[in-house]
Amino acid sequence: MKSKVIIVMPAYNAAETLERTYRDIPQGSYDEIILVDDNSKDHTADISRSLGITTIVHTDNRGYGGNQKTCYAEALKRGADIVMMIHPDYQYDSRLVPHILGFLDIGICDIILGSRVRTRQEALACGMPAYKYIFNRLLTTIENLVLGQNVSDFHTGYRAYTRAVLEAIPFMKNSDAFVFDTEFLVQAVYFGFRIGSVPVPVRYFSEASSIDFSNSVVYGMKTLGALVKYINQCLGIKRYPLFERNNVQVEKPKD
C-alpha cells in the first residue's frame, strides 16, 4: 500500500516566498500540503489558499514550536503515514522531496534531516553567516557525542518523519520556541528511532527566515539544556515529561 504523504509548512510572514517554495515541490510526490499561518502580518494565508493548500490560521502567535505542534497534530488527524516539514521561505531546495521520502517509505530510516553543511565551503558559499556555521558545527559535534549519532546537521528545518515517530514522541510537551526541534530529536534518540541525513542545497537571502545572533545564543543554551535533560534521564538522575512515550495512537480516517 502506498504511503500517504503530507507536507507541512509552519509559516510566518511568508507571502513573498511561499509560491516559489510551493512550485518547486515535485507534483505527485505528496498527497496534501498543510500550511499553518502563525498569525502573520502579511497575506500568507490568502496566497496559501489561492494555491489550493490546506490552510490553518492561528489567531495568536504561538511561536515556531507551537506552530509545528498544530502542523503535526493535523497531519496525523488527516491520516499521514509520512510527514515532511518544509519552511515556506524558499531557503531549502524542495525538489529533493521525493528522494528524501524514499528513505522512509522503504524503511531505511524513521527520520530524515536535510543537511545544509555537506562541506564548509558549500555552506558558506550558500550564504550561511559565519557565526551560524560555527554555532552549528559546535552544537552538532556536542550532540553527536552525547547522543551517539553521526548526523551532519542537527539544526536543519528540513525534516521528514514517519507516523510511528510522531505518534510516539510527546511533542505537545515540547517548547513553543525554536528549541522544539532539538527536543524532538533528543526524544527520538531516547526512544530508539533511526535518524539519517542527506545533503540539501540552501539559499540565504533577506526574505528567508533566520534567527539573529542574540537569539542564536539563547537557542544554543537551550539546546545544551535539552542535552543535560537527556543525560539526567538516561542516568536516572531525574525524570522528565519529555521522555514519557505516548501510548495512544491517533486513529487514521477511513478512506
SEMAR-653215 format. One line per 2 residues: number of its first residue (from 1); their letters; for each residue x negated, y, z of C-alpha. Coordinates in steps of 0.001 Angstrom, whole numbers, m for minus. Layout:
! residues N
NUM) A) X/Y/Z; ...
END
This chain:
! residues 255
1) MK) 0/0/0; m1327/3443/m943
3) SK) m2219/5681/1991; m128/8807/2436
5) VI) m2495/11772/2406; m1543/15116/3901
7) IV) m3857/18110/3678; m3515/20661/6464
9) MP) m4609/24279/6306; m4941/26290/9538
11) AY) m4563/29823/8225; m5018/33351/9488
13) NA) m5090/36305/7083; m5964/34094/4109
15) AE) m3907/35907/1460; m6944/36777/m682
17) TL) m8391/33276/m826; m5521/30805/m389
19) ER) m4585/30402/m4040; m8198/29830/m5143
21) TY) m8587/27179/m2471; m5330/25503/m3489
23) RD) m6169/25498/m7218; m9458/23708/m6562
25) IP) m7842/20703/m4861; m7529/17921/m7467
27) QG) m3908/17185/m8280; m2888/13636/m7413
29) SY) m5364/13362/m4540; m2755/14157/m1883
31) DE) 948/13742/m1152; 1619/17017/631
33) II) m93/20188/1844; 926/21829/5109
35) LV) m196/25368/5918; 209/26729/9436
37) DD) 78/30521/9491; m1136/31722/12896
39) NS) 821/34978/12883; m1163/36552/10036
41) KD) m1001/40285/9392; m1043/39853/5604
43) HT) 1074/37894/3094; m481/34475/3665
45) AD) 2867/32775/4330; 4531/34322/1273
47) IS) 1732/33191/m1019; 1781/29731/537
49) RS) 5494/29335/m118; 5110/30603/m3696
51) LG) 2587/27817/m4327; 5043/25196/m3094
53) IT) 3087/24484/81; 4991/23378/3180
55) TI) 4622/26470/5367; 4954/26822/9139
57) VH) 4554/30233/10785; 3606/30787/14419
59) TD) 5492/33698/15954; 2431/34414/18120
61) NR) m1287/33909/17567; m2312/30609/19184
63) GY) m5956/30519/18145; m7884/28177/15867
65) GG) m7424/25151/18108; m3782/25927/18745
67) NQ) m3237/26159/15004; m4758/22725/14443
69) KT) m2507/21207/17097; 517/22224/15055
71) CY) m1146/21003/11838; m1850/17501/13129
73) AE) 1410/17067/15021; 3376/17992/11903
75) AL) 1281/15751/9640; 1840/12757/11934
77) KR) 5561/13501/12111; 5685/13502/8312
79) GA) 4080/10061/8115; 475/10804/7135
81) DI) m1948/7868/7030; m4893/10209/6397
83) VM) m5066/13889/7324; m7631/16234/5820
85) MI) m8263/19754/7074; m9300/22416/4583
87) HP) m9740/26050/5571; m7858/28229/3059
89) DY) m10698/30773/2985; m12366/29251/m114
91) QY) m15568/28554/1787; m15684/24777/1281
93) DS) m15599/23040/m2105; m12124/21498/m2319
95) RL) m12956/19483/m5443; m14512/16832/m3209
97) VP) m11208/15858/m1585; m10688/12507/m3402
99) HI) m14286/11434/m2801; m14115/12194/924
101) LG) m10777/10424/1283; m12205/7271/m268
103) FL) m14399/6568/2760; m11301/6499/4964
105) DI) m8992/4774/2534; m11202/1683/2224
107) GI) m12081/1593/5916; m15750/2620/5880
109) CD) m15229/5362/8476; m12478/6727/10705
111) II) m13639/10341/10431; m15496/12113/7628
113) LG) m17159/15505/8083; m18200/17726/5194
115) SR) m21783/18790/5892; m22944/22296/4923
117) VR) m26613/21591/5664; m27953/18862/3423
119) TR) m31164/20893/3332; m32237/24156/4984
121) QE) m32916/25728/1594; m29420/24951/286
123) AL) m27682/26132/3445; m29443/29491/3441
125) AC) m29122/29882/m337; m25349/29493/16
127) GM) m25359/32489/2337; m25253/30879/5763
129) PA) m26596/33511/8203; m29982/32548/9661
131) YK) m28724/32747/13260; m25804/30475/12381
133) YI) m28148/27953/10771; m30428/27943/13835
135) FN) m27495/27526/16236; m26065/24763/14063
137) RL) m29329/22808/13935; m29971/23192/17650
139) LT) m26472/22200/18766; m26172/19365/16241
141) TI) m29504/17906/17384; m28413/18008/21030
143) EN) m25024/16499/20180; m26575/13644/18210
145) LV) m28908/12856/21104; m26186/12939/23753
147) LG) m23515/11170/21694; m25760/8650/19962
149) QN) m24712/9732/16494; m26514/10697/13293
151) VS) m24217/13425/11988; m25773/16217/9932
153) DF) m23247/18966/10773; m21079/18718/13887
155) HT) m19599/22176/13331; m18068/21981/9892
157) GY) m14440/22938/9375; m14025/20445/6521
159) RA) m12781/17210/8113; m10675/14122/7416
161) YT) m9137/11747/9944; m7196/8500/9847
163) RA) m3820/8325/11525; m5251/5998/14185
165) VL) m7703/8726/15249; m5037/11404/15585
167) EA) m2698/9087/17477; m5386/8012/19960
169) IP) m7036/11369/20722; m5075/13587/23157
171) FM) m5796/16707/21095; m2894/18592/22649
173) KN) m5023/18780/25827; m7907/20414/23947
175) SD) m8801/24087/23896; m6847/26519/21708
177) AF) m10146/28185/20771; m12903/27201/18319
179) VF) m14376/24596/20681; m11335/22434/19853
181) DT) m13397/20892/17041; m16276/19924/19338
183) EF) m13945/18478/21938; m12239/16421/19251
185) LV) m15492/14844/18064; m16689/14188/21623
187) QA) m13386/12418/22262; m13733/10446/19022
189) VY) m17171/9178/20053; m15924/8274/23524
191) FG) m13075/6228/22005; m15456/4454/19624
193) FR) m14351/5859/16268; m16790/5756/13355
195) IG) m17948/9179/12119; m19584/9780/8750
197) SV) m20634/12873/6833; m21016/13889/3193
199) PV) m22731/16972/1695; m20372/19769/691
201) PV) m21294/22974/m1165; m20074/26102/604
203) RY) m19687/29799/m109; m20279/32636/2345
205) FS) m18647/35945/1417; m16731/38731/3140
207) EA) m13268/37146/2791; m14404/33765/4166
209) SS) m13612/33403/7857; m16591/33067/10178
211) ID) m17174/33792/13847; m19641/36574/14632
213) FS) m22846/36355/16680; m21332/37035/20110
215) NS) m18514/34542/19587; m21052/32035/18258
217) VV) m22913/32264/21560; m19692/31687/23515
219) YG) m18847/28769/21241; m22323/27290/21764
221) MK) m21986/27451/25539; m18559/25807/25394
223) TL) m19989/23098/23134; m22638/22314/25746
225) GA) m19887/22286/28351; m17982/19651/26352
227) LV) m21129/17504/26285; m21501/17821/30069
229) KY) m17931/16578/30448; m18733/13618/28182
231) IN) m21794/12714/30271; m19861/13030/33529
233) QC) m17058/10894/32124; m19409/8176/30876
235) LG) m21328/8051/34168; m18163/8065/36252
237) IK) m19153/11292/37989; m15876/12984/37106
239) RY) m12798/12101/35068; m11192/14474/32565
241) PL) m7748/14509/30881; m9576/14996/27550
243) FE) m10655/11354/27723; m7282/9830/28578
245) RN) m6428/7931/25418; m2913/8334/24042
247) NV) m917/5112/24233; 2174/6256/22338
249) QV) 2244/6086/18561; 4098/8719/16570
251) EK) 6863/6965/14652; 6492/7320/10903
253) PK) 9558/8400/8940; 11296/5729/6896
255) D) 10893/6005/3134
END
